[in-house]
Amino acid sequence: MRMSQERRNKIRDIIVRAGQIAEETGCSKVYPEHLMLGMLLAEGVQVATWLSRLGVDVEGLVTKIKSYIAEKVSDSNFPESNELPPTIATAAVLRRVHEETWKMGEDVVNEGHLLLASLYHDALNVCELLA
């Protein structure tokens, strides 16, 4: 049971970090690119390690994603509340997480499922940025 709670906390930490990144980059919504940065930058999450082992320049990827956000998705229409809403694409990625978890025969979502869902989604430009 403890492991399940730790995994849930990692997903929560990724989503919280994504929201912080959205605010820091001047966005009024959480975009899929913010989720990817959250996965790469949140404490205790292993996504950066996995990608690095696959030969991905993680620091370069973070820089590319930040540049993409600055050029393509930043806006200044901040909502009244402290919680930033997800875009439709981000919500779709989050729904896909459950499908990836189910396909792998697991019942607890972890950061690996979030990475797979993010890479699968058409609206996420991370695959393009990885090239």
C-alpha positions as CSV (number, residue, x, y, z in Angstrom):
1,M,0.0,0.0,0.0
2,R,2.9,2.4,0.8
3,M,4.2,2.1,-2.8
4,S,0.8,3.0,-4.2
5,Q,0.8,6.2,-2.1
6,E,4.3,7.1,-3.2
7,R,3.4,6.6,-6.9
8,R,0.3,8.8,-6.4
9,N,2.4,11.5,-4.8
10,K,4.8,11.5,-7.7
11,I,1.9,12.0,-10.2
12,R,0.5,14.8,-8.0
13,D,4.0,16.4,-7.7
14,I,4.3,16.3,-11.5
15,I,0.9,18.0,-12.0
16,V,1.7,20.6,-9.3
17,R,5.1,21.3,-10.9
18,A,3.4,21.6,-14.3
19,G,1.0,24.2,-12.9
20,Q,3.9,26.1,-11.4
21,I,5.8,26.0,-14.7
22,A,2.7,27.3,-16.5
23,E,2.5,30.3,-14.1
24,E,6.2,30.9,-14.4
25,T,6.0,31.0,-18.2
26,G,3.1,33.4,-18.3
27,C,0.4,30.8,-19.3
28,S,-3.2,30.9,-18.0
29,K,-3.6,27.1,-18.7
30,V,-1.6,24.0,-18.2
31,Y,-0.5,22.7,-21.6
32,P,0.9,19.2,-22.4
33,E,4.4,20.8,-22.7
34,H,4.1,21.9,-19.1
35,L,3.3,18.3,-18.1
36,M,6.4,17.1,-19.9
37,L,8.5,19.7,-18.1
38,G,6.9,18.7,-14.8
39,M,7.9,15.1,-15.5
40,L,11.5,16.2,-16.3
41,L,11.8,18.6,-13.4
42,A,9.8,17.3,-10.5
43,E,11.7,16.0,-7.5
44,G,12.1,12.2,-7.3
45,V,10.6,11.5,-10.7
46,Q,12.7,9.1,-12.9
47,V,11.5,10.3,-16.3
48,A,14.7,12.3,-17.0
49,T,16.8,9.3,-16.0
50,W,14.9,7.0,-18.3
51,L,15.2,9.4,-21.3
52,S,18.9,10.0,-20.6
53,R,19.5,6.2,-20.6
54,L,17.9,6.2,-24.1
55,G,20.4,8.8,-25.3
56,V,18.2,11.9,-25.0
57,D,19.9,15.1,-24.0
58,V,17.5,15.9,-21.2
59,E,18.9,19.4,-20.5
60,G,18.6,20.2,-24.2
61,L,15.1,18.8,-24.3
62,V,14.1,21.0,-21.3
63,T,15.6,24.1,-23.1
64,K,13.7,23.2,-26.3
65,I,10.4,22.8,-24.5
66,K,10.9,26.1,-22.6
67,S,11.6,27.8,-25.9
68,Y,8.6,26.2,-27.5
69,I,6.4,27.4,-24.7
70,A,7.8,30.9,-24.9
71,E,7.2,31.1,-28.6
72,K,3.9,29.2,-29.0
73,V,1.8,28.9,-25.9
74,S,2.5,31.8,-23.6
75,D,-0.4,34.2,-22.9
76,S,-1.4,36.6,-20.2
77,N,-5.1,35.9,-19.6
78,F,-4.8,34.7,-16.0
79,P,-7.8,33.1,-14.4
80,E,-9.3,34.5,-11.2
81,S,-8.5,31.4,-9.1
82,N,-5.1,30.1,-8.1
83,E,-5.6,26.8,-10.0
84,L,-4.8,26.9,-13.7
85,P,-7.2,24.8,-15.8
86,P,-5.8,22.2,-18.2
87,T,-6.2,22.7,-21.9
88,I,-8.3,20.1,-23.8
89,A,-5.1,18.5,-25.0
90,T,-3.7,18.2,-21.4
91,A,-7.0,16.7,-20.2
92,A,-6.8,14.2,-23.0
93,V,-3.3,13.2,-22.0
94,L,-4.4,12.8,-18.4
95,R,-7.3,10.5,-19.6
96,R,-4.8,8.5,-21.7
97,V,-2.8,7.8,-18.5
98,H,-5.5,5.5,-17.3
99,E,-5.5,3.6,-20.6
100,E,-1.7,3.2,-20.5
101,T,-1.9,1.9,-16.9
102,W,-4.6,-0.6,-17.9
103,K,-2.7,-1.8,-20.9
104,M,0.3,-2.6,-18.8
105,G,-1.8,-4.6,-16.5
106,E,-1.3,-2.3,-13.5
107,D,-3.8,-0.7,-11.3
108,V,-1.7,2.2,-10.0
109,V,-0.7,5.1,-12.2
110,N,2.9,6.1,-12.2
111,E,5.2,8.6,-14.0
112,G,6.0,6.0,-16.7
113,H,2.3,5.8,-17.7
114,L,2.2,9.6,-17.8
115,L,5.3,9.7,-20.0
116,L,3.7,7.1,-22.4
117,A,0.4,9.0,-22.5
118,S,2.3,12.2,-23.2
119,L,4.3,10.8,-26.0
120,Y,1.3,9.1,-27.6
121,H,-0.9,12.3,-27.8
122,D,-0.9,14.1,-31.1
123,A,-1.2,17.6,-29.6
124,L,2.0,17.2,-27.6
125,N,5.0,18.5,-29.5
126,V,7.5,16.7,-27.4
127,C,8.0,14.0,-29.9
128,E,8.9,16.7,-32.4
129,L,11.2,18.3,-29.9
130,L,12.9,14.9,-29.2
131,A,14.0,14.6,-32.9
